[in-house]
Amino acid sequence: MEHKIRYLKTNGYVGFDSLPSKYVRNSVKNGFVFNIMCVGESGIGKTTLMNSLFKTTFESDQDIYYCNHTTLKSDSYDLKENDVRLKLTLCDTVSYGDDMNKQSSLKAITDYLDKQFELYFQQELSLKQQISKFQDTRIHVCLYFICPTGHGLKPLDLICMKKITDKVNIVPIIAKADTVSKNELQKFKQSILRELRNNSVRIYNCPLDEPSVTQLNHELNSLIPFAVIGSTDFVEIDEKFVRARHYPWGTVEIENESHCDFVKLREMLLRINTEDLKEKTHFLHYELYRKTELEKMGLTDLDTENKPVTFRQMFENKRVHLEQELAQSEELLRQKFELKIKTLQETVNRKDDAMMLKFRRIEDELMVIREKLEKERKKLNEEIIDFKKLATQHKKMGSSHNLLFFVG
Ligand code: GTP
């Protein structure tokens, strides 16, 4: 018996502690998806900042800048860094706020965000699910570009952020921060945060529950709204070429942390909190959309006594409810139909009776006329007979009179 036992060799180490590395390998192989929306008026520096963030030059279609209403222009790019692939989608708000009708600018943005949720929702609901192959276009972060006025937010900024606060992670940024002085900047940041708080606009806050990044995220949160500077130009400083803006009075380096918060924004977006932004998009914003849509479809996960129910039960309840509604409306229709038929029958009967009455009256009138005519016919016949008799007599009398005449 003993030499019949087969000993199998494993190809490698077996244990669930190898799962994270497998997960990392798979993710690296499949690549990552990250979708960014830039909201801000024309010329505020959206394209420059994106080029600076991803150290590339994203091409843009110039024709679209002549439109007089807000359009959402989205482009996808395949980026690669040390064998890690990133499928990046950048969504730009073209001519944002240029409309006289500001509502249409807001509608274009909210419609776009909802549309991406809707696409994912349809994919989840479809029988032939291909969620792994599906290109997720839900926006993971909205970079809201604030004009560096030094005063505060514009009404459109507040209204827009309030509208999208439940739909997307908002990261407010002060654009062209090189135009605001250091002292003004702190006051400006405080006044922006105060306005957002007073208007119940929830912006993205870096999570503090992950011990390895709590300290860093604390620091990042204290910098919000990030004051950023963008540049596509390189300037040589200390024998190194750095992205900077060169002015007659000096040079502003965008990656110098004492000049602006660009590096911190990049760390927050693309290194420390990328996954958290994606998770919040799915579990917070998309969940809210999904719940609202399911409720619109009449589905709920609580029964009439507010007790949780399974999806199957919920569907069964909905089916029963719909069948009851259908039976009720059928009964209502039947009653309406019967009432209509009854009313029609009564109308027909009434018309029938009236016709009969009219017919009898005409018949009576005809009878009277017939009797009258009969009498007249009889009278005429008698007159004819009398006349014939008289004529015969007259004839006879006439012939004897003629004889007498000839004899005479
Ligand atoms: P649209 O494409 O029209 O929506 O504009 P945009 O928001 O993409 O602005 P864009 O990046 O094209 O920049 C417009 C101008 O602002 C360019 O001349 C940039 O060089 C300049 N600019 C961009 N970023 C900064 C910045 O941080 N500071 C300053 N001073 N100028 C900047």
Residues whose N, C-alpha, C, O or C-beta is under 5 A from the ligand:
A	BS01	GTP	E41 S42 G43 I44 G45 K46 T47 T48 T93 K176 A177 D178 V228 I229 G230
